[in-house]
Amino acid sequence: MDEPSSAVLKVDKIPVTDSTVGGYVALATINRPNKLNALNVDVMDSLKTLCAWVENSDEIRCLVITGAKPLPAEEGKRAKPNSFVAGADISEFVGMDSKATKIKFTDNAVESLWSLTKPTIAMIDGFALGGGCEVACSCDIRIASERSKFGTPEINLGLIPGYGATQRLVKLVGYGKTLEMVMTGEMISASEARNIGLVNHVCDHEELSDFTMNIANKIASKSVYTLKTAKRVIKAALNNTLNEGIAIEAEEFAKLFDSHDQEEGVRAFMERDTPNWRDQ
């Protein structure tokens, strides 16, 4: 199946650099630069289609999501800033009632991204605000340029975050910092985001792509079967007690000893060879 590109979501398949593995890293670029890549219904529908494709494609080993770079400034006008996703498209909120809103925000692409079993990385250059911050939080790893800004400014619209930030931010940065971000609506810098655990790495914007793809390739070179197990078990820590999580880990760890890739990994280690993963 070809990559599911659309007018608002450009998808590229980047070959994994480890030739023994094959397959691709999917690089998905939210493409509404004239609107700072704001999330509208077309973007959300395209992201849901993307997630289904990534989940079901044997070729795709890792997903990287980013935002389109700003277009050149028109003569006499100021250039738009860099943006990962500057939030939801507020124009779509006009006239919505609670019933329509609940449907829109329950069955949404952010949850589709969160539910993916394969590894996901948010590559952030510029604004990650509101829904953009929530898209980033729904990824497994977040890598930001030094000029990025994060925030949950929904309070300024008389709202709270609706794509999971009140829950996922607490897990990432803690109760107090989440309340501060949500209740003030103020932005934080990339360096502060790293300090509080919101992002994994911050690098120069000119190095962001290479840095991110290097990590994506490292991950994509591993057994997808084992990566899925690792992600499933680590996410179990969010919904279970410590003792329950340890029991889940022990069960999943033991099951891996019935897999081809565990046997192959041990063989390759013992023989100082490169493992030939079958993702099973």
N, C-alpha and C positions, 0 to 999 in steps of 0.2 A: 504493500500500500504506500502511495506517495505521501510525502509530508503534507499535513492539512493546513497549508498557508491560506490566508484570506487578506482582504484589503486592510484589516486592522490588526492582523497577527501574522508576521512573517516567520516561517519556520525553516531552519537550515539543518541538514544532517552533517555533522562534523565527524569524519572517521576517527575512531579511537587510535591513538598513536601506538599502542601496544599491538603489534601485528599478529601476535599469537592469539589474541582475543577476537579481533574483528568487531563489527558492529559500530554504532555511532553514539555520539552525544548529540541530543536534540537541543538546538539553540533557538528559543522562541523569543521574538522581539515584538512587544506590544507597540503597534505602529499608528499612533495618533499624535504626532509631534506638534501639530498646530493646536492641540488641546492638552498639551503636557501629558499625553498618554493616559488621560482620564478613562476610567472604566465606564463604558456604556453597554447597552444590551448586546451590541454586536461583538464587542471584546469578550464579554462574559460567555456568550454562546461559543465563540471561537476557542476560548480557553477550555471549555468543557469538552469540545470535540478533540482538542489537543490532548487532554488528559486521557481520554478513552483510547486514542491512538497510541500514546506512550505506553499505557498499561498493557495493551494487547499486541504490541509489536515486539517480536523477538530480536529485532535489530537494535532497538534503542536501549541503552544501558544506563543513561543518566540524562536528566533534563535540566537545562539552564534557562532561566527566564530573565529578560532584561527589558529596558524601554528604549524606543528609538531616539536617536540624537536629534537635537533641534534643527529645523530647517534654516537655511541662510536667511538673514534678516532682509525684509523688503526695504527698498531705498527709502531712507528717511525715518525708518522705524527701528526700535530697539530689538535686538535679538532675544528670543525666548530663552529662558534658562534650561539647563539640563534637568531631565526628570526621568525617574524610573516609572512611577505612576503617581500623579499629583492628587489622586483621590477618585471618588465616584463622580460621574457626570451629573452635577446637581440639577441640570435642566430637566432630567428625567424624573426628578422628585415632584415636580409641579403637578398638583391634582391627584396624587396618590393617596389612597386611604389605607387603613391598617390591614385590611384583608389582602390587598394587592401587594403591600409592602412585605407582609409575612411570607407570601409565596416567593417573591423576588429574592428575599434574603435568606430563605431556608434552603431552597434548591438552587445553589449557586456554584460558580466555578471555583471560588476560594476553597469550599469544602471538597470539591473534586480534586484540587491540587493537594490539599491536606491528606486526602485518602489514598493517594498514589502509593503503591508498594515499592516503586523504584526511587532511587535517590534524586533529590531536587535541590537546586542551588539558585538563590536570587542574586543576580549581579546588578548592583545598585549604583547608579551614577546620577546624583542630583536628588530631587524631591521624592521622598517615599512617605506620602501623607495620607491619612484616612485609609481608604481602601487600598492604597499603595503600600502602606505600612502593614496592612493585614495580608496582602498577597505575599509580602516578604516573610511575615511571621508564619505563613502556612508552608513555607519551604523548609527543608531540613537544615540548610546552611545559608548564611547571609554574608556576602562579601561586598564592601562598599568602597567607593572612592572617597578621598579626603574632603570633597566638596558636597557630599551628600547631607541631606537633612531629613530627620524623621519626626513624625508627630501624629497625633490623633485629634484634629481640630474640630471634630463633629459637634462639640459642646457649643461652638460659636453659631451653629445652625439650630440650636435647641434640640440636639440629638446626642446619642452616644454611638460608639462604633457598632456596626451591625454585621460585620463579616468575621466575628470571632476574636477581635482584639482584647475585649474585656476578659477573656478566658486565656488565650494563648500568651498575651503579654505578661500576665501574672506568672506563668510558668517560666518565662524567659528572664524577667527583670524584677519580679517580686511584687507584693501587694502595694507597698507604699509608693513605689515609683510608677506603677500603673495608674494608681489614683491620681498622682500628680500630673501625669501626661494627659489623662482623660479629662480631668477637671479644669486644668488650666488651658488646654488646647495649644500650648506652646511647643515650638519645634526644639529639637536637640540636635547637636552636631554629630558628625560621624565618630569623632573621638569619644564623645560621651556615650554614644550608642555602643561602642566597643567596650568601654569601661563598665557599663552596667549589664553587659551580656546580651544586648540586642543583636549585635553583629559579631561574626567570628573574626573577621579581618578587615582592616582598613589599609588601602594602598593609594598611591598616586593614580589619578584618573587615566594617565597615559599607559599605566601598567595594568589597569584593572582587567582587561580582556585576557591578556596572557596569564595573569595570576589566577584568574578564575578557571580558565580552561585547563591550566596545569592541574589544579585540584580535581576538576571534573574528570580528566583523563586518568588520574591516579585511582579515583573511585571506580571508573568504568572498566578498569583493567582487572578488577576483582570478580569473583563469582557472583553473578546476579542472584542466584539462589541463596547464597549466604548473606548477601547485602539485604535482601528482603527479610530474612530471619532477624538480622541485627536491628533493622528499622522497626519491625513488629515488636520485638522484645523491649527496645528502648522506649517506644511509645507506650508500652504497657505500664511504665513507671508513672505516667501521667494520670492513670485512672485506677491504680491499685495501691494498697499499702506496701511497705517495704518487704514484709514477709511474703505477701502474695506475689510481688514482682520477682523476688529471688526464686520462688517455686516455679514461676513461669520460665525464667531464664534456665533453670536446671533442666526442665522438660525439653525446651527447645534446643539447648546445647546437646543433650543426649541424642535427640532425633538427627542431628547433623552427622552423627557417626554411621547412619544408614545411607548417607548421600555419596554420590560419586565424587563430588568436589572436595569433600573432606578427605577422602582417600587419596585423591589426586594431589591435594595440597600437602599432605604429609609425605607422599612419595617424592614430590618435587623438592621439598625441604631436605629430605634425607639424601637425595641424589644430587643436590645442588643444581637442580634443573628449573626451568620455567614451567609452572603448572599450565595444563591445557584444560581450562574450565569447560564443562558441558552445561553449566547453569542448572544442575539437577543433583 
